[in-house]
Amino acid sequence: MNLLTKNDHIIEIILSLFRWVFLLIAGSYYYLYLDGNSFGFLILFIFGLVYMGISELALRKTGINSKAYLIMTKVSVVFDYAAFLWLVSLTGGSGSPFFPIAYLLILHVAVYWKFSGGIIASFLLGAGYTVILNLKGYSFEDEQLIAYLFDCMFLFFMGVLGGIIVSRERTMRSKNTKLEDIARQDFLTDLYNHRAFQEDLHICSEDNHSLMLVLSDIDYFKSVNDRFGHLVGDDVLKQIGTVVKEELKDDGRAYRYGGEEIAFIMDATNSEEAKACLLRIQSVIRKLRFTAHAEHFSVTMSYGTAIFPPEGSIDECLRIADERLYEAKRLGRNRICWFDEQVEEGHAR
């Protein structure tokens, strides 16, 4: 599934503002030209107000790619389609001053489903528009036929043009994202790198999102390199990187902070779940077995943790996590120094 970006969120906000403007215009049209006598128009207007209120809450109060946000953005497309046809029907069908709204709807759909979405939206709008004209007794002859064909032609062109523009923008964004990912990833472990860690910390600080910072270090890693060679040491780092990525999944991100240091940014909305995830990572790494020169060996890691925002700024949390990492090492390594219980001793291997 393609995740939404901040640009998509900005588009949603702009479209939401347009909806409010059109709702205001529609309300004015209702009172000025229909003299407040259309009950159907009044129902549509009230429904639009309720829907827009709920939509604004979803846009402003829920995170991008949250379930509520994604549902609302998809439902809004259906609502816009139904509201458009209803509005055009109540304002005369052919020649309705609200017909140009269809072009915005096509672009909205193209944002999510690109070229195919734009084409499908243009056909669905054209079909709905045709049904309304039929119900209103449109003759589809002479000048009326020409006007109808031009309306449908512009809908189709908008679908094609909108789809092409959005598809090109998404292709360019995808290429840029891949280049950015390359610049943000550590080649050896396939984890994010130190640069990405600093950038993501800055974003988390701005969003004020509750998170658990973890700094970890492979215990006695220098002895692994000295005894078995750097190629074996690299293999250890690769396997640990694989374990961390698999175990973290959607619970956070891992970064190669330094040589044998790995940092974590974990969602701490539920701190107990974050702790359980880190314990699981610790357990799996302990069980890893490596082979070099006909010898078998394993490694352990030490961890220091801090919680943002209760424990101060991001920089302060980073300093506290670093202090707790060294505390874990001082107390014998192979353990976690927690943000709340101070020290969690590792089990003997």
matplotlib code that plots the C-alpha trace (Angstrom):
import matplotlib.pyplot as plt

x = [0.0, 1.3, 1.7, 0.6, 3.1, 3.0, 2.4, -0.7, -1.8, -1.4, -3.5, -6.2, -6.2, -6.5, -9.4, -11.0, -10.8, -12.3, -15.2, -15.9, -15.9, -18.3, -20.5, -20.7, -21.5, -24.1, -25.7, -25.8, -27.2, -29.9, -31.2, -30.7, -32.0, -34.1, -35.7, -35.0, -37.8, -35.8, -36.0, -33.6, -31.0, -31.4, -30.8, -27.7, -26.4, -26.9, -25.3, -22.4, -21.8, -21.8, -19.5, -17.1, -17.0, -16.0, -13.6, -11.8, -11.4, -9.8, -7.5, -6.4, -6.4, -5.3, -1.9, -1.2, -1.6, -3.6, -6.7, -9.1, -7.3, -7.0, -10.7, -11.8, -9.8, -11.3, -14.8, -14.4, -14.1, -17.4, -19.1, -17.8, -19.1, -22.6, -22.8, -21.7, -24.4, -27.0, -25.9, -25.9, -29.4, -30.8, -29.3, -30.7, -28.5, -27.1, -25.6, -25.3, -22.9, -21.4, -20.4, -16.7, -16.4, -16.1, -12.6, -11.5, -13.0, -11.0, -7.8, -8.6, -9.1, -5.9, -4.0, -4.7, -5.2, -3.1, -3.8, -6.3, -8.1, -8.4, -9.8, -12.3, -13.4, -14.0, -16.2, -18.1, -18.8, -19.8, -22.2, -23.7, -24.1, -25.8, -28.3, -29.2, -29.8, -31.9, -34.1, -34.6, -35.7, -32.6, -33.2, -29.6, -30.3, -28.7, -27.1, -27.9, -26.1, -23.0, -23.1, -23.3, -20.5, -18.3, -19.0, -18.1, -15.0, -13.6, -14.3, -12.3, -9.5, -9.2, -9.0, -6.2, -4.3, -4.8, -3.7, -0.6, 0.4, 0.0, 1.7, 4.7, 4.8, 4.6, 7.3, 9.7, 8.9, 9.6, 13.0, 13.8, 12.7, 15.0, 17.9, 17.1, 16.9, 20.3, 21.7, 20.0, 21.0, 24.0, 25.3, 26.6, 23.7, 20.9, 19.8, 19.4, 22.5, 23.6, 22.4, 18.9, 18.9, 19.6, 17.0, 14.3, 15.1, 14.5, 11.2, 10.1, 11.1, 8.9, 5.9, 6.3, 5.5, 6.0, 8.9, 11.6, 15.2, 17.6, 21.3, 23.0, 26.4, 27.7, 29.6, 33.4, 33.0, 36.7, 37.7, 35.5, 37.4, 40.8, 40.1, 38.3, 39.0, 36.9, 35.0, 33.5, 32.8, 31.0, 28.9, 28.0, 26.8, 24.8, 23.0, 22.2, 20.9, 18.6, 17.3, 16.6, 14.7, 12.6, 11.7, 11.0, 8.7, 6.2, 7.2, 10.1, 13.3, 16.9, 20.0, 23.7, 24.8, 28.5, 30.9, 29.1, 26.5, 22.8, 20.2, 16.5, 13.6, 10.5, 6.9, 6.3, 2.6, 2.4, 5.7, 5.1, 4.8, 8.1, 9.8, 8.5, 9.8, 13.3, 13.4, 12.4, 15.3, 17.7, 16.6, 16.9, 20.3, 21.5, 20.4, 22.3, 25.2, 28.2, 30.8, 34.4, 37.5, 35.6, 34.7, 31.2, 30.5, 27.7, 27.5, 25.4, 24.5, 24.1, 21.2, 20.4, 16.9, 15.2, 11.6, 10.7, 9.1, 8.9, 12.7, 13.3, 14.3, 15.4, 19.1, 18.6, 17.0, 19.9, 22.3, 20.4, 20.2, 23.9, 24.6, 22.4, 24.2, 27.5, 25.8, 24.7, 28.3, 29.7, 27.4, 28.7, 27.2, 24.5, 21.7, 19.2, 19.3, 15.6, 14.2, 11.9, 13.5, 17.1, 18.7, 17.5, 20.1, 20.7, 20.3, 23.5, 24.1]
y = [0.0, 3.5, 5.7, 9.3, 12.1, 15.6, 16.8, 14.6, 16.0, 19.6, 18.6, 17.3, 20.5, 22.6, 20.4, 20.7, 24.5, 24.3, 22.2, 24.9, 27.6, 25.6, 24.9, 28.6, 29.3, 26.6, 27.9, 31.4, 30.0, 28.2, 31.4, 33.8, 31.7, 29.0, 31.2, 28.5, 26.4, 23.3, 20.8, 18.4, 21.2, 22.0, 18.3, 18.2, 21.4, 20.2, 16.8, 18.7, 20.7, 17.6, 15.7, 18.7, 19.0, 15.3, 15.6, 18.5, 16.6, 13.7, 16.0, 18.1, 15.6, 12.3, 11.4, 10.9, 7.2, 6.6, 4.4, 7.2, 9.5, 7.0, 6.0, 9.7, 10.5, 7.5, 8.2, 11.9, 10.8, 9.0, 11.8, 14.4, 12.3, 11.9, 15.5, 16.7, 14.8, 15.9, 19.5, 19.5, 17.9, 20.5, 23.4, 22.5, 19.7, 21.0, 24.5, 24.1, 26.6, 23.9, 21.6, 22.7, 21.1, 17.8, 18.8, 19.1, 15.7, 14.1, 15.6, 14.4, 10.8, 11.0, 11.8, 8.3, 6.2, 8.2, 7.8, 4.9, 6.7, 9.9, 8.0, 6.0, 9.1, 11.0, 8.1, 7.8, 11.5, 11.5, 8.5, 10.1, 13.4, 11.6, 9.9, 13.2, 14.8, 11.9, 12.2, 15.9, 15.2, 16.5, 16.1, 15.3, 16.9, 19.8, 22.4, 20.4, 17.4, 19.5, 21.1, 17.6, 16.2, 19.1, 18.6, 14.9, 15.6, 18.1, 15.5, 12.9, 15.3, 16.4, 12.7, 12.1, 15.3, 15.0, 11.3, 12.1, 15.0, 13.0, 9.9, 12.0, 13.7, 10.3, 8.8, 11.7, 11.5, 7.8, 8.3, 11.1, 8.9, 6.1, 8.5, 9.8, 6.3, 5.5, 8.6, 7.6, 3.9, 2.1, -0.1, -2.9, -3.5, -2.0, 0.0, 3.7, 5.7, 8.4, 11.2, 9.6, 9.3, 13.0, 14.0, 11.7, 13.0, 16.5, 15.6, 13.7, 16.7, 19.0, 16.6, 16.1, 12.4, 10.1, 7.8, 5.7, 6.4, 3.5, 3.5, 0.0, -1.4, -4.9, -6.1, -6.8, -6.3, -5.4, -8.8, -10.4, -8.4, -9.1, -12.8, -13.6, -10.7, -7.8, -9.8, -11.9, -8.7, -7.4, -10.6, -10.2, -6.6, -7.7, -10.5, -8.3, -5.6, -8.2, -9.3, -5.8, -4.9, -8.1, -7.7, -4.0, -4.1, -1.2, -0.5, 1.8, 2.4, 1.2, 3.1, 2.2, 5.0, 4.2, 1.3, -1.3, 1.0, 0.7, 3.3, 2.8, 5.3, 3.4, 4.4, 4.9, 5.7, 2.3, 2.2, -1.5, -2.6, -0.7, -2.4, -5.8, -5.2, -4.3, -7.4, -9.5, -8.0, -8.6, -12.2, -13.1, -11.5, -13.5, -16.7, -15.9, -18.3, -17.4, -19.7, -18.7, -20.8, -23.9, -22.1, -21.1, -18.0, -15.6, -11.9, -9.8, -6.2, -3.5, -0.9, 2.5, 3.9, 7.3, 8.5, 11.7, 14.1, 13.4, 13.3, 16.7, 17.7, 15.3, 16.2, 15.7, 12.3, 11.3, 12.3, 10.3, 7.2, 7.4, 7.6, 4.6, 2.7, 3.2, 2.4, -1.0, -1.6, -0.6, -3.1, -6.0, -5.5, -7.9, -5.9, -3.0, 0.1, 1.1, 4.6, 3.7, 0.7, 2.0, -1.4, -4.7, -7.4, -9.7, -13.5, -15.5, -17.3]
z = [0.0, -0.9, 2.1, 2.1, 2.3, 3.7, 0.1, 0.0, 3.3, 2.0, -1.1, 1.3, 3.3, 0.1, -1.2, 2.2, 2.0, -1.5, -0.1, 2.5, -0.2, -2.5, 0.5, 1.2, -2.5, -2.6, 0.5, -0.9, -4.2, -2.2, -0.5, -3.4, -6.4, -4.9, -2.2, 0.4, -1.1, -2.1, 0.7, -1.1, -1.3, 2.4, 3.3, 1.1, 2.7, 6.3, 5.4, 3.9, 7.0, 9.2, 6.9, 6.6, 10.4, 10.7, 7.8, 9.4, 12.7, 10.8, 8.9, 11.8, 14.8, 13.3, 11.9, 8.3, 7.4, 10.5, 10.0, 10.6, 8.2, 5.4, 5.7, 5.7, 2.5, 0.7, 1.9, 0.9, -2.7, -2.6, -0.8, -3.3, -6.2, -4.7, -3.6, -7.0, -8.8, -6.3, -6.6, -10.4, -10.4, -8.0, -10.0, -13.4, -14.7, -18.0, -17.5, -13.7, -12.3, -10.2, -13.1, -13.0, -9.5, -11.5, -12.6, -9.0, -8.2, -11.0, -9.8, -6.2, -7.4, -9.5, -6.3, -4.9, -8.1, -10.6, -14.3, -14.1, -11.3, -13.3, -16.3, -14.2, -12.3, -15.6, -16.9, -13.7, -13.6, -17.2, -16.6, -13.6, -15.4, -18.3, -16.0, -14.5, -17.9, -18.9, -15.8, -16.5, -20.1, -21.9, -25.6, -26.7, -30.1, -32.0, -29.8, -26.6, -28.0, -28.9, -25.4, -23.8, -25.9, -25.0, -21.3, -21.5, -23.7, -21.1, -18.3, -20.3, -21.1, -17.5, -16.5, -19.0, -18.2, -14.4, -14.5, -16.5, -14.3, -11.1, -12.5, -13.6, -10.2, -8.4, -10.7, -10.0, -6.3, -6.3, -7.9, -5.5, -2.6, -3.7, -4.0, -0.5, 0.9, -0.6, 1.1, 4.4, 4.5, 5.8, 3.1, 5.3, 7.7, 5.5, 8.5, 8.4, 9.0, 11.5, 9.2, 9.0, 12.8, 13.3, 10.7, 12.2, 15.7, 14.5, 12.9, 16.1, 18.1, 16.0, 16.1, 19.9, 19.4, 22.4, 21.6, 23.3, 22.3, 22.6, 22.2, 22.0, 21.6, 20.7, 23.7, 23.2, 19.5, 19.1, 20.3, 17.6, 14.9, 16.6, 16.9, 13.7, 11.4, 10.1, 7.5, 10.3, 12.2, 9.2, 9.1, 12.7, 12.0, 9.0, 10.8, 13.8, 11.4, 9.8, 13.2, 14.3, 11.1, 11.3, 14.9, 14.8, 11.8, 12.4, 16.0, 15.1, 13.2, 13.7, 12.7, 12.6, 14.9, 14.8, 14.2, 16.4, 17.8, 16.9, 17.8, 17.9, 17.7, 18.9, 19.3, 23.1, 22.9, 24.8, 26.6, 27.7, 24.1, 23.3, 26.2, 25.1, 21.6, 22.8, 25.1, 22.1, 20.0, 22.9, 23.2, 19.5, 19.3, 22.3, 20.5, 17.3, 16.6, 14.4, 12.9, 12.0, 11.6, 12.8, 16.0, 17.2, 19.1, 20.1, 21.0, 23.4, 23.5, 26.1, 25.9, 27.3, 27.0, 27.5, 26.9, 25.0, 25.9, 29.7, 30.1, 28.5, 25.0, 22.3, 22.9, 26.6, 26.0, 23.8, 26.5, 29.1, 26.8, 26.2, 30.0, 30.6, 27.9, 29.7, 33.0, 31.5, 30.4, 33.8, 35.5, 33.4, 29.9, 28.4, 29.9, 29.5, 31.5, 31.5, 31.6, 34.6, 36.4, 35.8, 35.2, 33.7, 34.1, 31.2, 31.7, 31.7, 28.5]

ax = plt.figure().add_subplot(projection="3d")
ax.plot(x, y, z, "-o")
ax.set_aspect("equal")
plt.show()
